[in-house]
């Protein structure tokens, strides 16, 4: 799970551009940020650990993410 989250943050700066990464690129530039992929990964883990319905937990976490993103980012 940590690998998935770190990969999401590291790749976030390349998400919307078509770039062939070079061998020497920074892992965590200032623009790095977690994305909805991390939010939904954590939501699924929380759902599994708490026994909560997947759909309920995914919608809850994604809506919180969208609210914060539109109000603060």
N, CA, C and O atoms as a CHARMM CRD file, in Angstrom:
* protein
*
  292
    1    1 UNK  N      0.82400  -1.18700   0.00000 PROA 1      0.00000
    2    1 UNK  CA     0.00000   0.00000   0.00000 PROA 1      0.00000
    3    1 UNK  C      0.87100   1.25500   0.00000 PROA 1      0.00000
    4    1 UNK  O      0.58200   2.22000  -0.70800 PROA 1      0.00000
    5    2 UNK  N      1.93200   1.23400   0.79600 PROA 2      0.00000
    6    2 UNK  CA     2.82000   2.39500   0.80100 PROA 2      0.00000
    7    2 UNK  C      3.45100   2.61300  -0.57500 PROA 2      0.00000
    8    2 UNK  O      3.62800   3.75000  -1.01200 PROA 2      0.00000
    9    3 UNK  N      3.78600   1.52100  -1.24600 PROA 3      0.00000
   10    3 UNK  CA     4.34500   1.62700  -2.59100 PROA 3      0.00000
   11    3 UNK  C      3.37300   2.26600  -3.56300 PROA 3      0.00000
   12    3 UNK  O      3.76700   3.07700  -4.40000 PROA 3      0.00000
   13    4 UNK  N      2.10900   1.90400  -3.45500 PROA 4      0.00000
   14    4 UNK  CA     1.09100   2.48200  -4.33800 PROA 4      0.00000
   15    4 UNK  C      0.93400   3.98200  -4.07900 PROA 4      0.00000
   16    4 UNK  O      0.80300   4.77100  -5.01500 PROA 4      0.00000
   17    5 UNK  N      0.94800   4.36200  -2.81400 PROA 5      0.00000
   18    5 UNK  CA     0.79800   5.77400  -2.45700 PROA 5      0.00000
   19    5 UNK  C      2.02300   6.57400  -2.90500 PROA 5      0.00000
   20    5 UNK  O      1.89100   7.65100  -3.48700 PROA 5      0.00000
   21    6 UNK  N      3.21700   6.03800  -2.62900 PROA 6      0.00000
   22    6 UNK  CA     4.43100   6.73300  -3.05400 PROA 6      0.00000
   23    6 UNK  C      4.49200   6.85000  -4.57500 PROA 6      0.00000
   24    6 UNK  O      4.86700   7.89700  -5.10100 PROA 6      0.00000
   25    7 UNK  N      4.12800   5.78900  -5.27900 PROA 7      0.00000
   26    7 UNK  CA     4.10400   5.82900  -6.73800 PROA 7      0.00000
   27    7 UNK  C      3.13500   6.87100  -7.26600 PROA 7      0.00000
   28    7 UNK  O      3.41000   7.53500  -8.26600 PROA 7      0.00000
   29    8 UNK  N      2.00700   7.01300  -6.59700 PROA 8      0.00000
   30    8 UNK  CA     1.02000   8.01300  -6.99100 PROA 8      0.00000
   31    8 UNK  C      1.58100   9.42000  -6.81600 PROA 8      0.00000
   32    8 UNK  O      1.44600  10.26300  -7.70200 PROA 8      0.00000
   33    9 UNK  N      2.20700   9.66700  -5.67400 PROA 9      0.00000
   34    9 UNK  CA     2.76400  10.99400  -5.40300 PROA 9      0.00000
   35    9 UNK  C      3.91200  11.30500  -6.36300 PROA 9      0.00000
   36    9 UNK  O      3.98500  12.40300  -6.91400 PROA 9      0.00000
   37   10 UNK  N      4.80300  10.34100  -6.56000 PROA 10     0.00000
   38   10 UNK  CA     5.94500  10.54400  -7.45900 PROA 10     0.00000
   39   10 UNK  C      5.46900  10.79300  -8.88800 PROA 10     0.00000
   40   10 UNK  O      6.00800  11.65800  -9.57900 PROA 10     0.00000
   41   11 UNK  N      4.47600  10.05000  -9.32800 PROA 11     0.00000
   42   11 UNK  CA     3.98600  10.18000 -10.69400 PROA 11     0.00000
   43   11 UNK  C      2.99300  11.29900 -10.91500 PROA 11     0.00000
   44   11 UNK  O      2.62000  11.57600 -12.05400 PROA 11     0.00000
   45   12 UNK  N      2.55700  11.94900  -9.84500 PROA 12     0.00000
   46   12 UNK  CA     1.51100  12.96500  -9.97700 PROA 12     0.00000
   47   12 UNK  C      1.90100  14.11200 -10.89500 PROA 12     0.00000
   48   12 UNK  O      1.04000  14.67000 -11.57600 PROA 12     0.00000
   49   13 UNK  N      3.16100  14.47300 -10.93000 PROA 13     0.00000
   50   13 UNK  CA     3.58500  15.59400 -11.78600 PROA 13     0.00000
   51   13 UNK  C      3.60900  15.20500 -13.26000 PROA 13     0.00000
   52   13 UNK  O      3.65600  16.07500 -14.12900 PROA 13     0.00000
   53   14 UNK  N      3.57700  13.89800 -13.54800 PROA 14     0.00000
   54   14 UNK  CA     3.61500  13.42300 -14.93100 PROA 14     0.00000
   55   14 UNK  C      2.25300  12.91900 -15.41300 PROA 14     0.00000
   56   14 UNK  O      2.13100  12.43600 -16.53800 PROA 14     0.00000
   57   15 UNK  N      1.23100  13.03200 -14.56000 PROA 15     0.00000
   58   15 UNK  CA    -0.05700  12.41700 -14.83200 PROA 15     0.00000
   59   15 UNK  C     -0.73200  12.91600 -16.11100 PROA 15     0.00000
   60   15 UNK  O     -1.29900  12.11500 -16.85400 PROA 15     0.00000
   61   16 UNK  N     -0.68300  14.18600 -16.37400 PROA 16     0.00000
   62   16 UNK  CA    -1.41700  14.73400 -17.50500 PROA 16     0.00000
   63   16 UNK  C     -0.54100  15.10800 -18.69200 PROA 16     0.00000
   64   16 UNK  O     -1.01500  15.71800 -19.65000 PROA 16     0.00000
   65   17 UNK  N      0.73800  14.74400 -18.63000 PROA 17     0.00000
   66   17 UNK  CA     1.62600  15.05800 -19.74300 PROA 17     0.00000
   67   17 UNK  C      2.22700  13.78700 -20.30400 PROA 17     0.00000
   68   17 UNK  O      2.44500  12.81200 -19.58500 PROA 17     0.00000
   69   18 UNK  N      2.48800  13.81400 -21.57600 PROA 18     0.00000
   70   18 UNK  CA     3.11100  12.66600 -22.22700 PROA 18     0.00000
   71   18 UNK  C      4.61400  12.89400 -22.21600 PROA 18     0.00000
   72   18 UNK  O      5.15700  13.58800 -23.07500 PROA 18     0.00000
   73   19 UNK  N      5.27100  12.30700 -21.23900 PROA 19     0.00000
   74   19 UNK  CA     6.69500  12.52200 -21.06400 PROA 19     0.00000
   75   19 UNK  C      7.37400  11.18300 -20.84300 PROA 19     0.00000
   76   19 UNK  O      6.93400  10.37500 -20.02600 PROA 19     0.00000
   77   20 UNK  N      8.41700  10.96800 -21.55800 PROA 20     0.00000
   78   20 UNK  CA     9.20900   9.76500 -21.34000 PROA 20     0.00000
   79   20 UNK  C     10.20300  10.09500 -20.23200 PROA 20     0.00000
   80   20 UNK  O     11.16000  10.83000 -20.47300 PROA 20     0.00000
   81   21 UNK  N     10.00100   9.56800 -19.02100 PROA 21     0.00000
   82   21 UNK  CA    10.89100   9.91700 -17.91300 PROA 21     0.00000
   83   21 UNK  C     12.34100   9.53000 -18.19800 PROA 21     0.00000
   84   21 UNK  O     12.62200   8.46800 -18.75400 PROA 21     0.00000
   85   22 UNK  N     13.23500  10.40100 -17.80900 PROA 22     0.00000
   86   22 UNK  CA    14.65900  10.12600 -17.93100 PROA 22     0.00000
   87   22 UNK  C     15.10600   9.31600 -16.72500 PROA 22     0.00000
   88   22 UNK  O     14.34300   9.11400 -15.78100 PROA 22     0.00000
   89   23 UNK  N     16.32800   8.86100 -16.76500 PROA 23     0.00000
   90   23 UNK  CA    16.84400   8.08300 -15.64500 PROA 23     0.00000
   91   23 UNK  C     17.08400   8.94000 -14.41800 PROA 23     0.00000
   92   23 UNK  O     17.02700   8.44500 -13.29200 PROA 23     0.00000
   93   24 UNK  N     17.34900  10.21500 -14.62300 PROA 24     0.00000
   94   24 UNK  CA    17.66900  11.09300 -13.50500 PROA 24     0.00000
   95   24 UNK  C     16.56500  12.13600 -13.33800 PROA 24     0.00000
   96   24 UNK  O     16.69400  13.27000 -13.79900 PROA 24     0.00000
   97   25 UNK  N     15.49000  11.74300 -12.67900 PROA 25     0.00000
   98   25 UNK  CA    14.41500  12.69200 -12.43600 PROA 25     0.00000
   99   25 UNK  C     14.13700  12.73300 -10.93700 PROA 25     0.00000
  100   25 UNK  O     14.29900  11.72800 -10.24500 PROA 25     0.00000
  101   26 UNK  N     13.71500  13.90700 -10.43200 PROA 26     0.00000
  102   26 UNK  CA    13.47100  14.02500  -8.98800 PROA 26     0.00000
  103   26 UNK  C     12.26400  13.18300  -8.57000 PROA 26     0.00000
  104   26 UNK  O     11.25900  13.13100  -9.27900 PROA 26     0.00000
  105   27 UNK  N     12.37000  12.53600  -7.43000 PROA 27     0.00000
  106   27 UNK  CA    11.25200  11.72200  -6.94600 PROA 27     0.00000
  107   27 UNK  C     10.12500  12.57700  -6.38400 PROA 27     0.00000
  108   27 UNK  O      8.95200  12.27800  -6.60500 PROA 27     0.00000
  109   28 UNK  N     10.46300  13.61700  -5.67300 PROA 28     0.00000
  110   28 UNK  CA     9.43900  14.43500  -5.03000 PROA 28     0.00000
  111   28 UNK  C      9.64000  15.92500  -5.31500 PROA 28     0.00000
  112   28 UNK  O     10.03500  16.67600  -4.42300 PROA 28     0.00000
  113   29 UNK  N      9.36900  16.36200  -6.56100 PROA 29     0.00000
  114   29 UNK  CA     9.44400  17.80300  -6.81600 PROA 29     0.00000
  115   29 UNK  C      8.35800  18.52700  -6.01800 PROA 29     0.00000
  116   29 UNK  O      7.42200  17.89900  -5.52500 PROA 29     0.00000
  117   30 UNK  N      8.48600  19.83000  -5.89600 PROA 30     0.00000
  118   30 UNK  CA     7.53300  20.61100  -5.10300 PROA 30     0.00000
  119   30 UNK  C      6.08900  20.42700  -5.56000 PROA 30     0.00000
  120   30 UNK  O      5.16500  20.52800  -4.75200 PROA 30     0.00000
  121   31 UNK  N      5.89200  20.15900  -6.83600 PROA 31     0.00000
  122   31 UNK  CA     4.53500  20.03000  -7.38000 PROA 31     0.00000
  123   31 UNK  C      3.88600  18.68800  -7.04700 PROA 31     0.00000
  124   31 UNK  O      2.70000  18.49900  -7.31700 PROA 31     0.00000
  125   32 UNK  N      4.63500  17.76200  -6.47000 PROA 32     0.00000
  126   32 UNK  CA     4.10000  16.43500  -6.15200 PROA 32     0.00000
  127   32 UNK  C      2.96300  16.54300  -5.14000 PROA 32     0.00000
  128   32 UNK  O      3.02000  17.32300  -4.18900 PROA 32     0.00000
  129   33 UNK  N      1.93400  15.74000  -5.37300 PROA 33     0.00000
  130   33 UNK  CA     0.77200  15.73700  -4.48500 PROA 33     0.00000
  131   33 UNK  C      0.07100  14.38100  -4.63600 PROA 33     0.00000
  132   33 UNK  O      0.17600  13.73400  -5.67800 PROA 33     0.00000
  133   34 UNK  N     -0.62800  13.96800  -3.60900 PROA 34     0.00000
  134   34 UNK  CA    -1.40600  12.73900  -3.76000 PROA 34     0.00000
  135   34 UNK  C     -2.61400  13.05000  -4.63100 PROA 34     0.00000
  136   34 UNK  O     -3.05700  14.19600  -4.71000 PROA 34     0.00000
  137   35 UNK  N     -3.14000  12.01800  -5.28400 PROA 35     0.00000
  138   35 UNK  CA    -4.28200  12.21200  -6.18100 PROA 35     0.00000
  139   35 UNK  C     -5.45700  11.36400  -5.70800 PROA 35     0.00000
  140   35 UNK  O     -5.41700  10.74600  -4.64400 PROA 35     0.00000
  141   36 UNK  N     -6.49300  11.35500  -6.52300 PROA 36     0.00000
  142   36 UNK  CA    -7.66400  10.53700  -6.20700 PROA 36     0.00000
  143   36 UNK  C     -7.30200   9.05500  -6.15400 PROA 36     0.00000
  144   36 UNK  O     -7.99400   8.28000  -5.49400 PROA 36     0.00000
  145   37 UNK  N     -6.23400   8.64700  -6.83300 PROA 37     0.00000
  146   37 UNK  CA    -5.81000   7.24200  -6.76700 PROA 37     0.00000
  147   37 UNK  C     -5.45500   6.84900  -5.33600 PROA 37     0.00000
  148   37 UNK  O     -5.83600   5.77600  -4.86900 PROA 37     0.00000
  149   38 UNK  N     -4.72500   7.72200  -4.64300 PROA 38     0.00000
  150   38 UNK  CA    -4.37500   7.45700  -3.24200 PROA 38     0.00000
  151   38 UNK  C     -5.61700   7.45600  -2.36800 PROA 38     0.00000
  152   38 UNK  O     -5.77900   6.59400  -1.50400 PROA 38     0.00000
  153   39 UNK  N     -6.48700   8.41900  -2.59500 PROA 39     0.00000
  154   39 UNK  CA    -7.71100   8.51500  -1.78800 PROA 39     0.00000
  155   39 UNK  C     -8.52300   7.22600  -1.91000 PROA 39     0.00000
  156   39 UNK  O     -9.00700   6.69800  -0.90900 PROA 39     0.00000
  157   40 UNK  N     -8.67000   6.72500  -3.12600 PROA 40     0.00000
  158   40 UNK  CA    -9.48000   5.52000  -3.33000 PROA 40     0.00000
  159   40 UNK  C     -8.76200   4.26100  -2.84400 PROA 40     0.00000
  160   40 UNK  O     -9.42000   3.31900  -2.40300 PROA 40     0.00000
  161   41 UNK  N     -7.43900   4.22200  -2.91300 PROA 41     0.00000
  162   41 UNK  CA    -6.68500   3.09200  -2.36800 PROA 41     0.00000
  163   41 UNK  C     -6.86400   3.01500  -0.85700 PROA 41     0.00000
  164   41 UNK  O     -7.09600   1.94000  -0.30500 PROA 41     0.00000
  165   42 UNK  N     -6.75700   4.15700  -0.19700 PROA 42     0.00000
  166   42 UNK  CA    -6.94600   4.20300   1.25500 PROA 42     0.00000
  167   42 UNK  C     -8.39300   3.85900   1.61300 PROA 42     0.00000
  168   42 UNK  O     -8.64400   3.17600   2.60500 PROA 42     0.00000
  169   43 UNK  N     -9.33500   4.33100   0.80900 PROA 43     0.00000
  170   43 UNK  CA   -10.74400   4.02400   1.05800 PROA 43     0.00000
  171   43 UNK  C    -11.00500   2.51900   0.98300 PROA 43     0.00000
  172   43 UNK  O    -11.72500   1.97000   1.81700 PROA 43     0.00000
  173   44 UNK  N    -10.42500   1.85900  -0.00900 PROA 44     0.00000
  174   44 UNK  CA   -10.60100   0.40400  -0.12100 PROA 44     0.00000
  175   44 UNK  C     -9.98300  -0.33200   1.06600 PROA 44     0.00000
  176   44 UNK  O    -10.57700  -1.26800   1.60100 PROA 44     0.00000
  177   45 UNK  N     -8.79400   0.09500   1.47000 PROA 45     0.00000
  178   45 UNK  CA    -8.15100  -0.53200   2.62700 PROA 45     0.00000
  179   45 UNK  C     -9.00200  -0.33100   3.87700 PROA 45     0.00000
  180   45 UNK  O     -9.18600  -1.26100   4.66300 PROA 45     0.00000
  181   46 UNK  N     -9.51700   0.87100   4.06000 PROA 46     0.00000
  182   46 UNK  CA   -10.37400   1.15600   5.20600 PROA 46     0.00000
  183   46 UNK  C    -11.64000   0.30400   5.16400 PROA 46     0.00000
  184   46 UNK  O    -12.08900  -0.20000   6.19300 PROA 46     0.00000
  185   47 UNK  N    -12.20300   0.14900   3.98900 PROA 47     0.00000
  186   47 UNK  CA   -13.39800  -0.66100   3.82700 PROA 47     0.00000
  187   47 UNK  C    -13.13700  -2.11900   4.21700 PROA 47     0.00000
  188   47 UNK  O    -13.93300  -2.74000   4.92200 PROA 47     0.00000
  189   48 UNK  N    -12.02000  -2.64100   3.75100 PROA 48     0.00000
  190   48 UNK  CA   -11.67200  -4.03500   4.06900 PROA 48     0.00000
  191   48 UNK  C    -11.43700  -4.20800   5.56100 PROA 48     0.00000
  192   48 UNK  O    -11.93100  -5.16200   6.16300 PROA 48     0.00000
  193   49 UNK  N    -10.68500  -3.29200   6.16000 PROA 49     0.00000
  194   49 UNK  CA   -10.34600  -3.41500   7.58300 PROA 49     0.00000
  195   49 UNK  C    -11.53500  -3.18100   8.50100 PROA 49     0.00000
  196   49 UNK  O    -11.62400  -3.78600   9.57000 PROA 49     0.00000
  197   50 UNK  N    -12.45200  -2.30300   8.09100 PROA 50     0.00000
  198   50 UNK  CA   -13.59300  -1.98400   8.95700 PROA 50     0.00000
  199   50 UNK  C    -14.83300  -2.80300   8.64200 PROA 50     0.00000
  200   50 UNK  O    -15.79500  -2.80000   9.41000 PROA 50     0.00000
  201   51 UNK  N    -14.81400  -3.51100   7.50500 PROA 51     0.00000
  202   51 UNK  CA   -15.98100  -4.29300   7.11600 PROA 51     0.00000
  203   51 UNK  C    -17.10200  -3.44500   6.53900 PROA 51     0.00000
  204   51 UNK  O    -18.24500  -3.89300   6.44600 PROA 51     0.00000
  205   52 UNK  N    -16.77400  -2.22500   6.15400 PROA 52     0.00000
  206   52 UNK  CA   -17.74700  -1.31400   5.55900 PROA 52     0.00000
  207   52 UNK  C    -17.93200  -1.65400   4.08300 PROA 52     0.00000
  208   52 UNK  O    -17.00300  -2.13000   3.43000 PROA 52     0.00000
  209   53 UNK  N    -19.11300  -1.41400   3.57000 PROA 53     0.00000
  210   53 UNK  CA   -19.41200  -1.62400   2.16200 PROA 53     0.00000
  211   53 UNK  C    -18.46300  -0.79800   1.30000 PROA 53     0.00000
  212   53 UNK  O    -18.24700   0.38300   1.57200 PROA 53     0.00000
  213   54 UNK  N    -17.88800  -1.41800   0.24900 PROA 54     0.00000
  214   54 UNK  CA   -16.93700  -0.73800  -0.63700 PROA 54     0.00000
  215   54 UNK  C    -17.50800   0.55400  -1.21400 PROA 54     0.00000
  216   54 UNK  O    -16.89400   1.61600  -1.12000 PROA 54     0.00000
  217   55 UNK  N    -18.68300   0.44700  -1.80600 PROA 55     0.00000
  218   55 UNK  CA   -19.28100   1.59700  -2.47900 PROA 55     0.00000
  219   55 UNK  C    -19.48000   2.76100  -1.52000 PROA 55     0.00000
  220   55 UNK  O    -19.19600   3.90900  -1.86100 PROA 55     0.00000
  221   56 UNK  N    -19.96500   2.46600  -0.33000 PROA 56     0.00000
  222   56 UNK  CA   -20.19500   3.50700   0.66900 PROA 56     0.00000
  223   56 UNK  C    -18.89700   4.21800   1.02600 PROA 56     0.00000
  224   56 UNK  O    -18.84400   5.44700   1.04900 PROA 56     0.00000
  225   57 UNK  N    -17.85200   3.44700   1.30200 PROA 57     0.00000
  226   57 UNK  CA   -16.57200   4.01500   1.71100 PROA 57     0.00000
  227   57 UNK  C    -15.91200   4.77800   0.56800 PROA 57     0.00000
  228   57 UNK  O    -15.35700   5.85500   0.78500 PROA 57     0.00000
  229   58 UNK  N    -15.96500   4.22900  -0.65400 PROA 58     0.00000
  230   58 UNK  CA   -15.37900   4.92000  -1.80600 PROA 58     0.00000
  231   58 UNK  C    -16.04900   6.27000  -2.04400 PROA 58     0.00000
  232   58 UNK  O    -15.37300   7.27800  -2.25200 PROA 58     0.00000
  233   59 UNK  N    -17.36700   6.28600  -2.01200 PROA 59     0.00000
  234   59 UNK  CA   -18.09500   7.54300  -2.22000 PROA 59     0.00000
  235   59 UNK  C    -17.81000   8.54800  -1.11100 PROA 59     0.00000
  236   59 UNK  O    -17.63400   9.73800  -1.37500 PROA 59     0.00000
  237   60 UNK  N    -17.76600   8.07100   0.12500 PROA 60     0.00000
  238   60 UNK  CA   -17.49600   8.94700   1.26400 PROA 60     0.00000
  239   60 UNK  C    -16.12600   9.62100   1.12200 PROA 60     0.00000
  240   60 UNK  O    -16.01400  10.84100   1.24600 PROA 60     0.00000
  241   61 UNK  N    -15.10700   8.83500   0.86600 PROA 61     0.00000
  242   61 UNK  CA   -13.74700   9.37300   0.77100 PROA 61     0.00000
  243   61 UNK  C    -13.56700  10.24700  -0.46300 PROA 61     0.00000
  244   61 UNK  O    -12.93400  11.30100  -0.38600 PROA 61     0.00000
  245   62 UNK  N    -14.10800   9.82800  -1.58400 PROA 62     0.00000
  246   62 UNK  CA   -13.95800  10.62400  -2.80400 PROA 62     0.00000
  247   62 UNK  C    -14.66900  11.97100  -2.67300 PROA 62     0.00000
  248   62 UNK  O    -14.14900  12.99100  -3.12600 PROA 62     0.00000
  249   63 UNK  N    -15.83700  11.98000  -2.06500 PROA 63     0.00000
  250   63 UNK  CA   -16.55500  13.24100  -1.87000 PROA 63     0.00000
  251   63 UNK  C    -15.79100  14.17400  -0.93600 PROA 63     0.00000
  252   63 UNK  O    -15.78300  15.38600  -1.14900 PROA 63     0.00000
  253   64 UNK  N    -15.15000  13.62600   0.09800 PROA 64     0.00000
  254   64 UNK  CA   -14.31600  14.45300   0.98000 PROA 64     0.00000
  255   64 UNK  C    -13.13400  15.02500   0.20300 PROA 64     0.00000
  256   64 UNK  O    -12.78700  16.19500   0.36300 PROA 64     0.00000
  257   65 UNK  N    -12.52100  14.20400  -0.63300 PROA 65     0.00000
  258   65 UNK  CA   -11.39200  14.63900  -1.45700 PROA 65     0.00000
  259   65 UNK  C    -11.81100  15.75900  -2.41000 PROA 65     0.00000
  260   65 UNK  O    -11.11900  16.77100  -2.52200 PROA 65     0.00000
  261   66 UNK  N    -12.92700  15.58100  -3.08500 PROA 66     0.00000
  262   66 UNK  CA   -13.40700  16.61900  -4.01400 PROA 66     0.00000
  263   66 UNK  C    -13.71800  17.91500  -3.28700 PROA 66     0.00000
  264   66 UNK  O    -13.42600  18.99900  -3.79200 PROA 66     0.00000
  265   67 UNK  N    -14.31300  17.80900  -2.09600 PROA 67     0.00000
  266   67 UNK  CA   -14.66600  18.99900  -1.31600 PROA 67     0.00000
  267   67 UNK  C    -13.39800  19.77100  -0.95000 PROA 67     0.00000
  268   67 UNK  O    -13.35100  20.99200  -1.09600 PROA 67     0.00000
  269   68 UNK  N    -12.36800  19.06000  -0.47300 PROA 68     0.00000
  270   68 UNK  CA   -11.12000  19.72600  -0.09800 PROA 68     0.00000
  271   68 UNK  C    -10.42000  20.29000  -1.31900 PROA 68     0.00000
  272   68 UNK  O     -9.86700  21.38900  -1.26800 PROA 68     0.00000
  273   69 UNK  N    -10.44100  19.53900  -2.42700 PROA 69     0.00000
  274   69 UNK  CA    -9.75500  19.97500  -3.64000 PROA 69     0.00000
  275   69 UNK  C    -10.39500  21.24600  -4.19700 PROA 69     0.00000
  276   69 UNK  O     -9.67800  22.15400  -4.61900 PROA 69     0.00000
  277   70 UNK  N    -11.71200  21.33100  -4.21000 PROA 70     0.00000
  278   70 UNK  CA   -12.37900  22.49000  -4.77900 PROA 70     0.00000
  279   70 UNK  C    -12.33500  23.68400  -3.84200 PROA 70     0.00000
  280   70 UNK  O    -12.41100  24.82400  -4.30000 PROA 70     0.00000
  281   71 UNK  N    -12.21300  23.45100  -2.54400 PROA 71     0.00000
  282   71 UNK  CA   -12.18900  24.55500  -1.59600 PROA 71     0.00000
  283   71 UNK  C    -10.78300  25.02500  -1.21400 PROA 71     0.00000
  284   71 UNK  O    -10.60600  26.14400  -0.73300 PROA 71     0.00000
  285   72 UNK  N     -9.78200  24.16000  -1.43300 PROA 72     0.00000
  286   72 UNK  CA    -8.43100  24.50500  -0.98600 PROA 72     0.00000
  287   72 UNK  C     -7.35400  24.23400  -2.02200 PROA 72     0.00000
  288   72 UNK  O     -6.17800  24.44600  -1.72900 PROA 72     0.00000
  289   73 UNK  N     -7.68800  23.79100  -3.18000 PROA 73     0.00000
  290   73 UNK  CA    -6.61100  23.45600  -4.09400 PROA 73     0.00000
  291   73 UNK  C     -7.05800  23.54800  -5.46500 PROA 73     0.00000
  292   73 UNK  O     -6.28100  23.29900  -6.38600 PROA 73     0.00000
